[in-house]
Amino acid sequence: MKRFLPFVIVAAVALITVGGGALLYRARLAALRAVPKSLTAEEKAELGHLRGDVKAPVTIEEFGDFQCPPCGTLASDMQKLEKLYGPRLRVIFRQYPLAIHNHALEAALASEAAGLQDHFWEMHDLLYREQAIWSKLPDAVALFNGYAGTLGLDLERFKRDMQSPEAKARIAADQKRATSLGVNSTPTLFLNGTKLEFSSVNLAGLSKLIDEATKPKPSPK
């Protein structure tokens, strides 16, 4: 079986790069199910940061900026949705730091550096929860280092990883995907491959869409 594994991975990557929208979503999901422990760093970047059940019928893919106030509000709503829908919902987060936010790229790098120590989501949640504090500081990196310490990370490694090619490559991969999908603002969400109107990007709107997507289809007469 092991000798065929490289070919499985290559096939998965090929599927990921073909087509758009829903086809990309299905391809990435298939790849994740097939070889979750054998993905390269490049393939992980293509799949994005995942939270939730891999078999969930609904996937929300978010392009976010840690310094974007509406993204901060959405982060709280998303956590409520994850608790409410449990195994029915899977979330993908992608980096889209905007140039108008002076600490957005640094925050994205901090989250990726934490991710290299398997604590991406803990840093993600902390950055959004503390957004009102660090976003107003002249030097946010010092506080990010403090967050890393709070999360129990190797601080020296965290500092190095914030400037590492791997962390920067993850952000670049997300931005490349954003461009391919026509994303130009945050937060931008896709539900099962379909781009959502901004008016639906809130707790009530997303709940309604998830309910519709998971509603049992009537059996044919």
NUSE-772642 format. One record per residue (C-alpha): chain; x, y, z. Coordinates in pm, 1 decimal, always signed. Example, Ala and Ser with C-alpha at 12.3 -4.5 7.8 and 13.67 -1.06 7.14 Angstrom:
+------+----------+----------+----------+
: unit :     east :    north :       up :
+------+----------+----------+----------+
:    A :  +1230.0 :   -450.0 :   +780.0 :
:    A :  +1367.0 :   -106.0 :   +714.0 :
+------+----------+----------+----------+
This chain:
+------+----------+----------+----------+
: unit :     east :    north :       up :
+------+----------+----------+----------+
:    A :     +0.0 :     +0.0 :     +0.0 :
:    A :   +284.2 :   +240.0 :    +90.6 :
:    A :   +429.7 :   +232.9 :   -260.1 :
:    A :   +101.4 :   +364.0 :   -398.7 :
:    A :    +67.9 :   +644.6 :   -141.3 :
:    A :   +269.2 :   +904.8 :   -340.8 :
:    A :    +41.3 :   +848.2 :   -638.6 :
:    A :   -266.0 :   +892.9 :   -417.8 :
:    A :   -128.6 :  +1223.2 :   -291.6 :
:    A :    -42.7 :  +1342.6 :   -642.6 :
:    A :   -391.9 :  +1255.9 :   -759.6 :
:    A :   -542.7 :  +1445.2 :   -469.0 :
:    A :   -336.1 :  +1753.5 :   -545.0 :
:    A :   -431.0 :  +1734.9 :   -910.7 :
:    A :   -797.6 :  +1735.6 :   -817.7 :
:    A :   -745.9 :  +2032.1 :   -589.6 :
:    A :   -602.2 :  +2243.2 :   -868.7 :
:    A :   -873.8 :  +2166.9 :  -1124.7 :
:    A :  -1197.9 :  +2354.2 :  -1163.1 :
:    A :  -1351.3 :  +2605.7 :   -927.0 :
:    A :  -1612.7 :  +2660.1 :   -659.9 :
:    A :  -1792.5 :  +2343.1 :   -558.2 :
:    A :  -1551.9 :  +2117.7 :   -751.6 :
:    A :  -1257.5 :  +2253.1 :   -552.0 :
:    A :  -1447.2 :  +2201.1 :   -230.1 :
:    A :  -1526.9 :  +1836.6 :   -312.3 :
:    A :  -1172.0 :  +1767.1 :   -424.4 :
:    A :  -1016.2 :  +1907.6 :   -107.7 :
:    A :  -1261.9 :  +1714.0 :   +108.5 :
:    A :  -1184.3 :  +1389.7 :    -75.6 :
:    A :   -811.1 :  +1446.4 :    -34.8 :
:    A :   -849.3 :  +1514.3 :   +335.9 :
:    A :  -1046.3 :  +1195.1 :   +388.9 :
:    A :   -808.3 :   +983.5 :   +182.2 :
:    A :   -469.6 :  +1075.1 :   +327.4 :
:    A :   -509.2 :  +1306.1 :   +630.3 :
:    A :   -179.3 :  +1201.7 :   +789.8 :
:    A :    +29.8 :  +1201.8 :   +471.2 :
:    A :    -21.2 :  +1551.0 :   +330.8 :
:    A :   +278.8 :  +1766.2 :   +251.9 :
:    A :   +312.7 :  +2123.2 :   +379.9 :
:    A :   +202.8 :  +2250.9 :    +37.5 :
:    A :   -108.2 :  +2033.2 :    +38.7 :
:    A :   -196.4 :  +2141.2 :   +392.0 :
:    A :   -172.0 :  +2501.2 :   +274.0 :
:    A :   -414.1 :  +2420.9 :     -7.9 :
:    A :   -662.3 :  +2265.3 :   +234.7 :
:    A :   -645.2 :  +2552.0 :   +484.2 :
:    A :   -693.5 :  +2542.3 :   +861.1 :
:    A :   -975.0 :  +2303.6 :   +947.7 :
:    A :  -1196.5 :  +2271.4 :  +1253.2 :
:    A :  -1487.4 :  +2030.5 :  +1281.2 :
:    A :  -1593.3 :  +1688.6 :  +1160.8 :
:    A :  -1439.4 :  +1589.8 :   +828.0 :
:    A :  -1768.6 :  +1418.8 :   +735.7 :
:    A :  -1981.5 :  +1724.5 :   +811.9 :
:    A :  -2244.1 :  +1793.7 :   +543.3 :
:    A :  -2176.8 :  +2168.9 :   +563.3 :
:    A :  -1841.5 :  +2340.5 :   +519.6 :
:    A :  -1795.9 :  +2713.1 :   +570.8 :
:    A :  -1478.2 :  +2853.8 :   +420.9 :
:    A :  -1388.6 :  +3193.3 :   +562.7 :
:    A :  -1140.2 :  +3450.2 :   +434.5 :
:    A :  -1059.9 :  +3667.2 :   +732.2 :
:    A :   -838.0 :  +3944.8 :   +866.3 :
:    A :   -757.0 :  +3936.2 :  +1237.8 :
:    A :   -771.9 :  +4316.5 :  +1262.0 :
:    A :  -1102.1 :  +4349.1 :  +1075.2 :
:    A :  -1379.2 :  +4444.8 :  +1326.5 :
:    A :  -1659.6 :  +4260.6 :  +1140.3 :
:    A :  -1435.3 :  +3951.6 :  +1135.5 :
:    A :  -1401.5 :  +3981.9 :  +1511.1 :
:    A :  -1778.4 :  +3987.1 :  +1550.4 :
:    A :  -1811.6 :  +3694.1 :  +1312.1 :
:    A :  -1555.6 :  +3491.1 :  +1508.3 :
:    A :  -1789.0 :  +3493.4 :  +1808.9 :
:    A :  -2084.1 :  +3392.7 :  +1589.7 :
:    A :  -1884.1 :  +3111.8 :  +1429.6 :
:    A :  -1797.6 :  +2964.0 :  +1768.0 :
:    A :  -2166.4 :  +2964.7 :  +1859.1 :
:    A :  -2248.9 :  +2792.3 :  +1530.6 :
:    A :  -1981.5 :  +2528.1 :  +1586.5 :
:    A :  -2130.0 :  +2446.0 :  +1926.6 :
:    A :  -2485.7 :  +2451.3 :  +1792.0 :
:    A :  -2429.9 :  +2231.5 :  +1486.9 :
:    A :  -2148.6 :  +2010.9 :  +1616.6 :
:    A :  -2065.7 :  +1731.2 :  +1368.8 :
:    A :  -2284.1 :  +1888.6 :  +1101.0 :
:    A :  -2044.9 :  +2180.5 :  +1047.7 :
:    A :  -1683.5 :  +2206.7 :   +939.9 :
:    A :  -1497.4 :  +2537.7 :   +924.3 :
:    A :  -1201.8 :  +2635.2 :   +706.0 :
:    A :  -1016.9 :  +2955.1 :   +787.3 :
:    A :   -800.2 :  +3133.3 :   +531.0 :
:    A :   -574.9 :  +3432.4 :   +576.4 :
:    A :   -663.2 :  +3754.6 :   +396.5 :
:    A :   -483.9 :  +4035.2 :   +586.5 :
:    A :   -577.0 :  +4373.5 :   +442.5 :
:    A :   -311.6 :  +4637.3 :   +378.7 :
:    A :   -527.9 :  +4904.0 :   +545.9 :
:    A :   -479.1 :  +4729.6 :   +882.1 :
:    A :   -132.7 :  +4795.5 :  +1018.8 :
:    A :   -105.0 :  +4480.6 :  +1231.0 :
:    A :   -310.9 :  +4238.8 :  +1019.3 :
:    A :    -14.7 :  +4068.6 :   +851.2 :
:    A :   +172.2 :  +4039.5 :  +1180.9 :
:    A :   -134.6 :  +3880.8 :  +1338.7 :
:    A :   -166.3 :  +3636.8 :  +1049.9 :
:    A :   +199.2 :  +3541.4 :  +1090.3 :
:    A :   +147.9 :  +3497.2 :  +1464.5 :
:    A :   -139.8 :  +3256.8 :  +1403.1 :
:    A :    +64.4 :  +3061.2 :  +1148.1 :
:    A :   +361.6 :  +3046.3 :  +1386.2 :
:    A :   +129.1 :  +2907.0 :  +1652.3 :
:    A :     -3.1 :  +2664.1 :  +1393.5 :
:    A :   +345.4 :  +2528.2 :  +1338.1 :
:    A :   +325.2 :  +2417.2 :  +1701.7 :
:    A :    -28.3 :  +2279.0 :  +1647.3 :
:    A :   -201.4 :  +2569.1 :  +1821.3 :
:    A :   -342.8 :  +2763.5 :  +1527.7 :
:    A :   -702.4 :  +2766.3 :  +1647.2 :
:    A :   -610.6 :  +2863.1 :  +2002.8 :
:    A :   -419.9 :  +3164.1 :  +1867.6 :
:    A :   -699.1 :  +3236.9 :  +1618.0 :
:    A :   -956.7 :  +3256.1 :  +1897.4 :
:    A :   -726.9 :  +3458.8 :  +2122.2 :
:    A :   -640.5 :  +3714.7 :  +1854.2 :
:    A :  -1006.5 :  +3778.2 :  +1779.8 :
:    A :  -1102.3 :  +3787.5 :  +2145.7 :
:    A :   -827.1 :  +4041.8 :  +2220.1 :
:    A :   -860.6 :  +4234.1 :  +1892.6 :
:    A :   -965.7 :  +4560.4 :  +2057.9 :
:    A :   -645.1 :  +4558.5 :  +2263.5 :
:    A :   -360.4 :  +4463.9 :  +2029.4 :
:    A :   -500.0 :  +4644.7 :  +1725.6 :
:    A :   -449.6 :  +4980.3 :  +1900.7 :
:    A :    -90.9 :  +4921.4 :  +2010.9 :
:    A :   +210.6 :  +5068.4 :  +1828.4 :
:    A :   +392.3 :  +4734.2 :  +1875.9 :
:    A :   +153.3 :  +4441.2 :  +1860.9 :
:    A :   +424.3 :  +4178.9 :  +1817.8 :
:    A :   +531.2 :  +4211.8 :  +2181.3 :
:    A :   +177.3 :  +4122.8 :  +2287.8 :
:    A :   +163.1 :  +3835.9 :  +2036.3 :
:    A :   +472.9 :  +3695.2 :  +2205.5 :
:    A :   +284.6 :  +3720.4 :  +2533.8 :
:    A :     -8.2 :  +3531.1 :  +2383.6 :
:    A :   +230.9 :  +3258.5 :  +2268.3 :
:    A :   +357.9 :  +3226.7 :  +2623.8 :
:    A :     +2.0 :  +3208.1 :  +2756.4 :
:    A :    -66.1 :  +2920.1 :  +2516.5 :
:    A :   +241.4 :  +2736.5 :  +2637.5 :
:    A :   +431.2 :  +2761.9 :  +2309.6 :
:    A :   +806.3 :  +2745.1 :  +2267.8 :
:    A :   +857.4 :  +3121.7 :  +2261.0 :
:    A :  +1191.7 :  +3128.6 :  +2080.1 :
:    A :  +1059.6 :  +2899.6 :  +1810.7 :
:    A :   +743.9 :  +3109.4 :  +1785.7 :
:    A :   +950.2 :  +3423.5 :  +1723.7 :
:    A :  +1152.2 :  +3248.3 :  +1453.1 :
:    A :   +845.0 :  +3094.8 :  +1291.2 :
:    A :   +671.9 :  +3432.4 :  +1262.9 :
:    A :   +935.9 :  +3518.9 :  +1003.7 :
:    A :   +968.6 :  +3172.3 :   +854.0 :
:    A :   +917.7 :  +3091.4 :   +484.8 :
:    A :   +659.7 :  +2829.6 :   +583.3 :
:    A :   +438.8 :  +3077.2 :   +770.9 :
:    A :   +462.1 :  +3326.8 :   +485.7 :
:    A :   +387.3 :  +3052.8 :   +232.2 :
:    A :    +66.1 :  +2959.0 :   +412.6 :
:    A :    -56.4 :  +3316.4 :   +394.2 :
:    A :    +48.2 :  +3347.5 :    +29.8 :
:    A :   -139.3 :  +3025.8 :    -56.0 :
:    A :   -458.0 :  +3158.5 :   +102.7 :
:    A :   -424.1 :  +3490.5 :    -79.7 :
:    A :   -371.8 :  +3307.7 :   -407.9 :
:    A :   -692.2 :  +3111.8 :   -351.8 :
:    A :   -873.2 :  +3432.1 :   -257.2 :
:    A :   -770.5 :  +3587.7 :   -588.1 :
:    A :   -889.0 :  +3281.8 :   -780.2 :
:    A :  -1232.8 :  +3311.4 :   -615.1 :
:    A :  -1264.5 :  +3686.9 :   -657.4 :
:    A :  -1236.1 :  +3765.3 :   -285.7 :
:    A :  -1155.9 :  +4132.5 :   -222.1 :
:    A :  -1290.0 :  +4204.0 :   +126.9 :
:    A :  -1329.4 :  +4050.2 :   +470.6 :
:    A :  -1506.0 :  +3861.3 :   +600.1 :
:    A :  -1592.9 :  +3664.3 :   +285.2 :
:    A :  -1759.6 :  +3326.2 :   +332.6 :
:    A :  -1837.3 :  +3031.5 :   +109.3 :
:    A :  -2087.5 :  +2767.2 :   +215.5 :
:    A :  -2027.3 :  +2435.4 :    +39.4 :
:    A :  -1849.7 :  +2626.4 :   -236.5 :
:    A :  -2111.5 :  +2898.7 :   -282.5 :
:    A :  -2014.9 :  +3257.6 :   -202.5 :
:    A :  -2247.9 :  +3417.2 :    +51.3 :
:    A :  -2394.0 :  +3764.3 :    +42.9 :
:    A :  -2255.9 :  +3983.1 :   +319.9 :
:    A :  -2608.4 :  +4031.1 :   +455.5 :
:    A :  -2609.9 :  +3658.8 :   +544.6 :
:    A :  -2275.5 :  +3668.0 :   +725.3 :
:    A :  -2413.9 :  +3676.2 :  +1078.2 :
:    A :  -2545.9 :  +3429.6 :  +1333.1 :
:    A :  -2908.6 :  +3437.1 :  +1215.3 :
:    A :  -2825.6 :  +3434.0 :   +844.9 :
:    A :  -2574.4 :  +3151.7 :   +870.2 :
:    A :  -2802.8 :  +2945.8 :  +1092.9 :
:    A :  -3076.2 :  +2969.6 :   +832.2 :
:    A :  -2842.1 :  +2864.5 :   +550.9 :
:    A :  -2701.0 :  +2572.4 :   +749.1 :
:    A :  -3052.4 :  +2454.7 :   +836.9 :
:    A :  -3147.5 :  +2467.5 :   +470.2 :
:    A :  -2834.6 :  +2278.4 :   +366.4 :
:    A :  -2893.6 :  +2002.8 :   +621.8 :
:    A :  -3269.8 :  +1975.6 :   +578.6 :
:    A :  -3368.2 :  +1620.1 :   +478.4 :
:    A :  -3470.9 :  +1603.7 :   +115.9 :
:    A :  -3825.1 :  +1477.5 :    +58.4 :
:    A :  -3832.8 :  +1121.7 :    -69.9 :
:    A :  -3956.2 :  +1082.8 :   -429.0 :
:    A :  -4315.5 :   +971.4 :   -461.7 :
+------+----------+----------+----------+
